[in-house]
Amino acid sequence: MLIHVEALRRVPLFESLSESDLRELASELLPMDMEQGSLMFREGDLGNKCYILIEGQVEIIKSLGTPDERLLGVRHSGEAIGEMSLFSKGHQRTASVRAITPLKLLVMKRDDLERLLRKQPDLAFHFMATLSRRLEESENHTIRDLREKNRQLQQAFDELKAAQVQIVEKERLERELEVARDIQLSILPRALPGNTSWEFGIHFSSMEAVGGDFYDVIELGNGKLGVAVGDVSGHGVPAALFMSLTATLLRAEAVRSNSPAEVLRAVNRHLLATSDSGLFITVIYGILDSSSRSFQYARAGHPTPLLIHPGRPAVQLEAELGQVLGFHEELALDEVALSLPQGSAMLIYTDGITEAVGSNGDSFGEARVMEAMGAGEIKGAEEICQQVWKALQAFRGTVPQDDDVTLLAVRSN
């Protein structure tokens, strides 16, 4: 009893009550304890009582258990809880109340409150002041909540606009890359020249929409064909542009000279004079001579060709010093003349195949390329390319392609 009187004396709502009034009120109110985490009541419940919080803290929650749940505030000892339902129409709880800590409470029924107000009319002003303060707090919280929701909506709208811009930009870039790919493919020969002496096979696969590899077979007249394969450093659009420039220059120079080395040196001079991109390119360019069944080539930093003769396994030609194009003013080239007798075949490739990595971390390497080419009876040029490509795919498994791949096979008929 005395404990309750002392507790009620600390409640601002009852500060105007006399000692005898406090004792009378304390005798009428029922004590109640609640555990931490307990729900005193839920929003929407009917309420015919309020609570005086003697010890502990509670949280006032709106829309409990829904996506719109939000905390309206925290009440401490000395405050009334749930009194608004006693004055509202229908007596419904306007929010849920949950114990943050263990609680000690005094329960005031509606009849107790009405008797107290009849006896102490001035107390009604304290209740009205408390209700007004609670309503103001609730309104301010609602305004803050609406402002936050508006901020979130604006942020979501801005992000949506930014995403839409990115989508439009992505679609534009994809269209431009498609055009760039079409332009790049138009530079590469759609069909290789027909020749009774030579059969050609080709496989070309770029890592991205556009790539830095190129190949070409050029009609030179008098039974001669220029054959070129190149590989630009880097990937994507810059490499594709540098490739296109090199391929165009090489085709223009190839018809001016019967010397593969002079053709590459001329292309190198043009690249140094017109491009400061920092890119370079490896190239092998040679001339197939139908009358002599020979291939005379110059090599600028490119992998050497692989040869296969009937009844023998494929071999790789030895390499001398051959420097890349677009980097050195004084260019050192590896110049070779080799015989391609009837029934033999040659494979020229880019390092995207030999340096391809499999699931075990190993590189495909030249040995696997030569093994895939086979031995014994020489297959058709297109079949050689397809066999090597299929062997690479099986070796790589699920590892994605990380470089452009070009295979150009020549079979001597």
Buried (B, 14 or more C-beta within 10 A) or exposed (E): EEEBBEBBBEBEBBEEBEEEBBBBBBEBBEBBEBEEEEBBBBBEBEBEBBBBBBBBBBBBBBEBEEEEEBBBBEBEBBBBBBBBBBEEEEBEBBBBBBBBBBBBBBBBBBEBBEBBEEEBEEBEEBBEEBBEEBEEEBEEBEEEBEEEEEEEEEEEEEEEEEEEEEEEEEEEEEEEBEEBBEEBEEBBBEEBEEBEBBBBBBBBBBBBBBBBBBBBBBEBEEBBBBBBBBBBBBBBBBBBBBBBBBBBBBBEBBEEBBBBBBBBBBBBBBBBEEBEBEBBBBBBBBBBBBEEBBBBBBBBBBBBBBBBBEEEEBEBBEEEEBBBBBBBEEBEBBBBEBEBEEBBBBBBBBBBBBBBBBEEEEBBBBEBBBBBBBBEEBBBBBBBBBBBBEBBEEBBEEEEBEBBBBBBBBBBE
